[in-house]
Amino acid sequence: MAKIDVFCQNQRRMIALRITSATAMNESAPDEYDSPWKEAVERYFPEFMAFYFPDAANLIDWNQAYTFLDQELRAVVRDATLGKRFVDKLVQVMLLDGVEQWVYIHVEVQGSKQARFAKRMFTYNYRIFDRYDRPVASLAVLADEHPGWKPDCFGYSVLGSETSIRFPVAKITDYHDRLEALLTEHNPFAIVTAAHILTQQTRGDDRFRFQAKWRLIRLLYERGWDKQRVIDLFQVIDWMMRLPKELERQLWHNIHELEEHGKMQYISSVERIGLEKGLEKGLEKGMEKGKLEAEQNTLRRQISRRFKTLPAWADERIAQAGQSELEQWLDNIIDAPTIEAVFETDNSTH
């Protein structure tokens, strides 16, 4: 057997996203990172690149439109076994040198330590390149709480042949000592990074979190940003730094007084209601999506285990199925004699 040397080993299994609400007045809801990170990256992608990957950002022509390719990325990499992320984005950009008309940036924001993370970056990179035949830059933001975990490459060698990838990494724990400096920077991702760090540091201490959240919100008003940016970043902070209802009411009282005193109407009562409804809807949608994906992945594993294969057509049907279809197919697989029989709407004939 050929000996394979793995240059850089890393990865971990990401934190399951907890989307449960507080059940008591003095109980904080579990922290939520997924939606805020997605929202921030999509709304402020140039600033995201400038903050975490300035060398790469300086090579991109930001005067040209850039395009998020979420659907295309899902089509390229569907494997649930490769793990779950806070953010997994594919973006098409133009470079300043004009040598390449378009290149692709694959961005991952990884929420916790995962043993095979670097391998996933390698896998995604070559699959995207294989599909589009264009250069692919892989970039990772590691938002976990392990300072020593910083995977930035993966590869192997066998029989004189070598294959590997090295990718830039931004590590959130590296900013812990710069927290005060972050609060003076004007890049919106300085605020996002500070909010992420403070959310981790205040876990289990609602009063400390209240003070930290209130400080961040005051900073939004002091920046002189336009109203939409203030609302966008407020929503990110509010999503991350969940508070029990009593402290949440106190926070809104403080915001109201701040706006009255400063003659600023950024987060009006109407917008507050809209934000709360949007958050509630987003949480419900997240739970529904999580349940659907879990059943899809369970069916894929059971088919692969029973029939030793998962044809592309079967994977496609699973990906497009609704809740009721998946439940039917999960029942069918118990005694279906063939893969085709699994997807029958009535399994009584088997």
Buried (B, 14 or more C-beta within 10 A) or exposed (E): EEEEEBBBEBBBEBBEBEBEEBEEEEEBBEBBBBBBBBBBBBBBBEBBBBBBBEEBBEBBEBEEEBEBBEEBBEEBBBEEEBBBBBBBBBBBBBBEEEEEEBBBBBBBBBBBBBBBBBBBBBBBBEBBBEBBEEBBBBBBBBBBBEEEBBBBBBBBBEEEEEEBBBBBBBBBBEBBEBBEEBBEBEBBBBBBBBBBBBBBBBBEEBEEBBBBBBEBBEBBBEBEBEEEBBBBBBBBBBBBBBBBBEBBEEBBEBBBEBBEEEEEEBBEEEBBEEBEEBBEEBBEEBEEEBEBEEBBBBBBEBBEEEBEEBEEEBBEBBEEBEEEBBEBBBEBBEEBEEBEBBBBEEBEEE
